[in-house]
Amino acid sequence: MDTAFLRQIEGFSLTTAEILYRLPDHPKLLQTYIWQDYDLAPRFPKLTDFLDFWDAHLDGALFRIRVAHRKLIAPAEFSFVEGELRLH
């Protein structure tokens, strides 16, 4: 069974973080890093662990983090249309 599918069933959503950080040798310059994984909104424990690791072990100081998430498994939405179309 697909691990990603199982995580979605458990309530995880696809989470993307745009991490803007300062270059260690040139702190006035910023660079972007994209992180993506399945995480639990709204606390995002996996992202928080990753950012804690970054802060403790990497030299590039964090400047800004933007987070987006989307549940891929959601109830289906149906809309009914009034009318009838007949062909021949």
Secondary structure, DSSP 8 states (H G I E B T S, - for coil): --HHHHHHHTT-EEEEEEEEEE-SS-TT-EEEEEEEEEE-TTT-HHHHHHHHHHHHH-SS-EEEEEEEEE-SS---------------
